[in-house]
Amino acid sequence: MCGIAGIFYFDAQRKTSETLLEKMTHSLAHRGPDDYGTFIDGSVGLGFRRLSIIDLSPAGHQPMFNEDKTVCIVCNGEIYNFQELRPLLEAKGHRFKSRTDTEVIIHAYEEYGTDCLEYLDGMFAFAVWDSRKRQLFLARDRFGIKPLYYYYKNGTFVFGSEIKAILAVPQVSLDMDSQALWNYFSLMHIPAPQTIYKDIRKFLPSRAMVIKEGGLKKEWQYWDIKIEEDHSKSESEWIEELGSLFEDSVKRHMVADVPVGCFLSGGIDSSALVAFATKIKQKPVATYSMSFIDDGKKYDESSMQRLVAERFRTDHHEIRVKPDILNVVDLLIKECDEPFAVPSAIGLYHVSKLASEKAKVVLSGDGGDELLAGYTYRYYRDRLFNWTGSFPTGIKRTLRLLSQLIPTGLDGVSPLRKARKFLKYSSMDDYQVYRELLSIYLTEEKLSLFNKDFIDSIDKDIINDYYIKAWSDYRPDNLNKRLHYEIRTSLADEMLTKMDRCTSMVSIEGRVPFLDRRFAECAMRIPVDLKYSRGNGKKIFKKLLKDFLPNQVLSGKKRGFDVPVNNWLLNDEEEADYNRDLFNNEYIKKLKRRFQDGDRRFGYNFWILKCFSVWEGLQNKNKISELYGVKREEV
């Protein structure tokens, strides 16, 4: 976990300000409290904050250079196959000055140019300045584990591990992207490549970019996970291959010169990591768990966590919390720099804070659900409507008209309400159904939530072009294709963003062994019927783990530091008056009355509103200056 930032003026005569570059870099100090450095070459500047993980000596200082200092790099992340690549590069004549994984990227770039990405396995976001070619080369890892944002406008390119580094540049506008806000209220996060700021974009996973002096930009996708189901192998052969690759991935992810631990939620994926880490280490591993104090026990998962900890005799640490919700939400939104309402981030923040007292690296089970079909509640719902996708247009139009005859606002369990939803979804295409089933605010609810002027300013029918393309590239007519869509979209935008921010807030590094390239590619070759059937997900992975994990874990419900959102909001006495330029406050008051009267369907709706209002409260020049340490009027 480190932080990178940089600026590149297309006018070669314009010089980079050392003061501005340092302020951009220092805004990321929480990501790298151990060391920092900057480099300026006329119109380009690179900045770095270091969290020391491998080779803790000064030799690991960044920005880092090749032998003749013509190539310079700043890198956030880890290259897990660096120990294999190094001797290959040394055999070609490259000389190393450190034991770091970052130096491998420099020499791989010298040897292979931008094709070096084909050789790198890991999580990373990096920028390489080639002074001979006067070009900046940037790349983000295959799954989007490490974040990267950029601004490309008015003769300037700015990048950073977090948005705050870019906001430190005075010319970057604070104007809000209305379409991004519309999407946020459906998804609880803002989908890539959008951010809440109109002129700032997310660098997409498995993307690379080269920018030349003068501003010429080339961008490309260097990898995509393929869906090629292989029916030639038996189930036992798949189990053997999957197990071997998983063990190797966990082993690679445990390489560090600092203490490494595991998050333990009590679910299958985190428990599997503990089992294999113990097997590899041959002694107890450190595990970190949290649960919420809750009288109903619904959100107390400590018994399952302890069961796994005792099974593997781990050095177990746990915390039970009744969080100060408003304070934690403030911290999370300040860290995310934009509205982000994934409630499980609250629990992950607390367990990350606990882990930071002992460890500097933690392993997490993110990615297992997307690769191995763990979100079982999603699959049966959207597949229910697959058969309606082939209905003729006339029938769909009739079904939609029928749905509109049934009044809205009915009770959640009302048969009429269920009939209305069934008719409505049956009239949609498969993508519309999938999108609506995963939305918090449905389209018709957003039409009531927002004011007319705002609604008229946006496209109401799409998320964004990237999400639509991810769906259409592999039209999801079977489960593996649906998993592919989630890997390209919500995995990075929701789950990995949550992991990155919650760990970086407390200056530790989160690693995700499930997202090893070889393991992931193997998982996507496994036939669907070996992963999921009749509500049973992760079938093959459970069989792999049957001799490792207690049966209670393998047969238990899905876990992941779930949170009691409804309980928090019922105890929230704040009477918010939301932005009248955006929202219909009368509609919001109506929802709140229904929620307080016992209709718990709207808890997440209010959570999304609360997180947005926290972000909105930060959006003025004085607050930006206070948060990021630079006056917006500075030049």
Secondary structure, 3 states (H helix, E strand, C coil): CCEEEEEEECCCCCCCCHHHHHHHHHCCHHHCECEEEEEEECCEEEEEEECCCCCCCHHHCCCEECCCCCEEEEEEEEECCHHHHHHHHHHCCCCCCCCCCHHHHHHHHHHHHHHHHHHCCEEEEEEEEECCCCEEEEEECCCCCCCCEEEEECCEEEEECCHHHHHCCCCCCCCECHHHHHHHHHHCCCCCCCCCECCEEECCCCEEEEEECCCCEEEEECCCCCCCCCCCCCHHHHHHHHHHHHHHHHHHHCCCCCCEEEECCCCHHHHHHHHHHHHHHCCCCEEEEEEECCCCCCCCCHHHHHHHHHHCCCEEEEEEECCCHHHHHHHHHHHHCCCCCCCHHHHHHHHHHHHCCCCCEEECCCCHHHHHCCCHHHHHHHHHCHHHHHCCHHHHHHHHHHHHHCCCCCCCCCHHHHHHHHHHHHCCCHHHHHHHHCCCCCHHHHHHHECHHHHHCCCCCCCCHHHHHHHHHCCCCCHHHHHHHHHHCHHHHHHHHHHHHHHHCCCCEEECHHHCHHHHHHHCCCCHHHHCECCECCHHHHHHHCCCCCHHHHHCCCCCCCCCHHHHHHCCCCCCCCCCCCECHHHHHHHHHHHHCCCHHHHHHHHHHHHHHHHHHCCCHHHHHHHHCCCCCCC
